[in-house]
Amino acid sequence: MLTFAGIVLGILLLLGGGAVLVKGASQIAASYGVSPMIVGLTIVGFGTSSPELVVNVIGAVQGASGLAFGNVIGSNISNLALVLGTSALISPIAIQGVLVRRELPLLLLATTAVTVMALDGPLEGRSALIGRTDSIVLILLFFIFIYISILDLVRVRREDQLLSDITHSEIVKPTDSKRYSWMFVVAGFLLLFVGGELTIENGVEFAEMLGIAPTIVGLFVVAVGTSMPELVTSIIAAVRGESDLALGNVIGSNIFNTLMVLPVSGFIAPIAVPDGGIFDLVTSWVLAALLIPVFFLGKAVLGRFAGIALLAGYAAYAAYRIVTG
């Protein structure tokens, strides 16, 4: 129980550190005149994935690659199935913004790239691995994504519903004192580091105690825990009827996980794809692929029935992986 409590405490520190870091960094950027839309799409949008990044970096340094892999892929799957399913159950998600329409295919591209990289080894008779060369390619794709996002931002301006929602978010408003903002940033980093250490150490020990692979702990304990910011943000957006913000939050987080969190870890130490990892990657790819016809054909709405289907699918996936793991 003490080990599991250590995981919970670590995740809570990660969530608190991520929230404090985003708040401080957003206010500093806003105080220097950075556009609220850019702050929202970068610092706020990707800042909710800072717990996953810290856990994976520490995991890579300490050699806990299985838990790190499970954290990223598990977070992506829970975002697409658990978070979107819950949000759609509360209020149907309708796609309206230009940016979200562009990000959906990019998410599918990023997920396809990682899946192909993982399959490359087995197809050539080698172990599945996300190596340093793969990591460099993924990071380059991330910078291309940022470049395209900024270009779109300049073109669409406030005509985009998602940008309008972000612009009016209180978190991107400047404050009078930069001193407190910098204190938030420092405190956020400290909380993230301590939380990451606790999560990795106790996560590996917890897996050993239960006799299961660390990947399973990463997929369903650490990943779901670190996905809480996305879940809470998306639920609030769904309740307020800001469907593009709910969808954009999930897509942005998954792109950041796939093109930054995973490759940064893989660059520090190559990540061996664990047993069942290919199935996890394919599951993530299928979920991303299913969103394309939903939002580009017909009424472009993810309704409550689809939300129930996503939640049921996630429950079935979790049951299968836990039993086989």
Residue pairs with C-beta under 8 A, 6 or more apart in sequence:
3 202
3 205
3 206
3 209
4 202
4 206
6 198
6 201
6 202
6 205
7 198
7 199
7 202
7 203
7 206
7 217
7 221
7 222
7 225
8 225
9 195
9 198
10 194
10 195
10 196
10 197
10 198
10 199
10 200
10 202
10 203
11 51
11 195
11 199
11 222
11 225
11 226
11 228
12 195
13 191
13 192
13 194
13 195
13 198
14 50
14 51
14 54
14 55
14 191
14 192
14 195
14 196
14 199
14 225
14 226
15 51
15 195
15 225
15 226
15 228
15 229
16 191
16 195
17 50
17 51
17 54
17 187
17 188
17 189
17 190
17 191
17 192
17 193
17 194
17 195
18 47
18 48
18 50
18 51
18 188
18 192
18 229
19 188
19 229
20 184
20 185
20 187
20 188
20 191
21 47
21 50
21 184
21 185
21 188
21 189
21 192
22 43
22 44
22 47
22 48
22 50
22 171
22 188
23 171
23 181
23 184
23 188
24 180
24 181
24 182
24 183
24 184
24 185
24 187
24 188
25 43
25 47
25 181
25 184
25 185
25 188
26 39
26 43
26 44
26 47
26 171
26 172
27 173
27 174
27 175
27 178
27 181
27 184
28 178
28 181
28 182
28 185
29 38
29 39
29 43
29 172
30 36
30 39
30 172
30 173
30 174
30 175
31 174
31 175
31 178
31 181
35 153
36 166
36 167
36 169
36 172
36 173
37 153
37 158
37 163
37 166
37 167
38 150
38 153
39 172
40 163
40 166
40 167
40 169
40 171
40 172
41 99
41 149
41 153
41 163
41 166
41 252
42 146
44 166
44 169
44 171
44 172
45 248
45 249
45 252
45 253
45 256
46 252
46 253
46 256
46 260
48 229
48 230
48 233
48 249
48 253
49 75
49 253
49 256
49 257
49 260
49 261
50 188
50 192
51 192
51 195
51 196
51 226
51 229
52 71
52 72
52 75
52 223
52 226
52 257
52 261
53 260
53 261
53 264
54 192
54 193
54 195
54 196
55 67
55 68
55 71
55 196
55 199
55 200
55 222
55 226
56 68
56 71
56 72
56 261
56 262
56 264
56 265
57 196
57 264
57 265
57 268
58 193
58 196
58 197
58 200
59 65
59 67
59 68
59 71
59 200
59 265
60 68
60 264
60 265
60 266
60 268
60 269
60 271
61 268
61 269
62 200
63 269
64 200
64 203
64 204
64 214
65 265
65 269
65 270
65 271
65 272
65 274
66 213
66 214
66 215
66 218
66 272
66 274
67 200
67 203
67 204
67 207
67 214
67 215
67 217
67 218
67 222
68 218
68 265
68 271
69 130
69 215
69 218
69 262
69 271
69 272
69 273
69 274
69 277
70 214
70 215
70 216
70 217
70 218
70 219
70 222
70 223
70 274
70 280
71 218
71 219
71 222
71 223
71 226
72 223
72 257
72 258
72 261
72 262
72 265
73 219
73 223
73 277
73 280
73 281
73 284
74 218
74 219
74 220
74 222
74 223
74 224
74 280
75 223
75 224
75 226
75 227
75 253
75 254
75 257
76 111
76 254
76 257
76 258
76 284
77 219
77 223
77 280
77 283
77 284
77 287
77 314
77 317
78 223
78 224
78 227
78 314
79 227
79 230
79 250
79 253
79 254
80 250
80 254
80 284
80 287
80 288
80 291
80 310
81 287
81 310
81 311
81 313
81 314
81 317
82 224
82 227
82 231
82 310
82 311
82 314
83 227
83 230
83 231
83 234
83 250
84 93
84 234
84 246
84 247
84 250
84 302
84 307
84 310
85 306
85 307
85 308
85 309
85 310
85 311
85 314
86 231
86 234
86 235
86 238
86 307
86 311
87 93
87 234
87 235
87 237
87 238
87 243
87 246
87 307
88 238
88 302
88 303
88 304
88 306
88 307
88 310
89 304
89 307
89 308
89 311
90 235
90 238
90 239
91 238
91 239
91 241
91 243
92 243
92 301
92 302
92 303
92 304
93 238
93 243
93 246
93 247
93 301
93 302
94 243
94 244
94 299
94 300
94 301
94 302
95 101
95 104
95 243
95 244
95 247
95 295
95 300
95 301
96 161
96 162
96 243
96 244
97 160
97 161
97 162
97 163
97 244
97 248
98 152
98 156
98 159
98 160
99 149
99 152
99 153
99 156
99 160
99 162
99 163
99 248
100 162
100 244
100 247
100 248
100 251
101 295
101 296
102 148
102 152
103 149
103 248
103 251
103 252
103 255
104 251
104 288
104 291
104 292
104 295
104 296
105 292
106 145
106 148
106 255
107 251
107 254
107 255
107 258
107 288
107 291
108 285
108 288
108 289
108 291
108 292
109 141
110 138
110 141
110 145
110 254
110 255
110 258
110 259
111 254
111 258
111 281
111 284
111 285
111 288
112 285
113 137
113 138
113 141
113 258
114 130
114 138
114 258
114 262
114 281
115 278
115 281
115 282
115 284
115 285
117 130
117 134
117 137
117 138
118 128
118 129
118 130
118 273
118 277
118 278
118 281
119 128
119 278
121 127
121 128
121 129
121 273
122 128
122 278
127 272
127 273
128 272
128 273
128 277
128 278
129 270
129 271
129 272
129 273
130 262
130 263
130 266
130 270
130 271
130 273
131 266
131 270
132 266
132 267
132 270
134 263
134 266
135 262
135 263
135 264
135 265
135 266
135 267
136 263
136 267
137 263
138 258
138 259
138 260
138 262
138 263
138 266
139 259
139 260
139 263
139 264
139 267
141 259
142 255
142 256
142 259
142 260
142 263
145 255
145 259
153 163
156 163
157 163
158 164
158 167
161 244
162 244
162 245
162 248
165 237
165 242
165 244
165 245
166 172
166 245
175 181
199 222
203 214
203 217
203 218
203 221
203 222
204 214
204 217
206 217
206 221
207 213
207 214
207 216
207 217
212 325
213 274
213 275
213 276
213 325
215 274
215 275
215 276
215 277
215 325
216 321
216 322
216 325
219 280
219 321
219 325
220 318
220 321
220 322
227 253
230 249
230 250
230 253
233 245
233 246
233 249
234 245
234 246
234 249
234 250
235 246
237 243
237 245
237 246
237 249
238 246
247 302
254 288
262 271
265 271
273 281
275 325
276 321
276 324
276 325
279 321
280 321
283 317
287 310
287 313
291 302
294 300
294 301
294 302
294 306
295 302
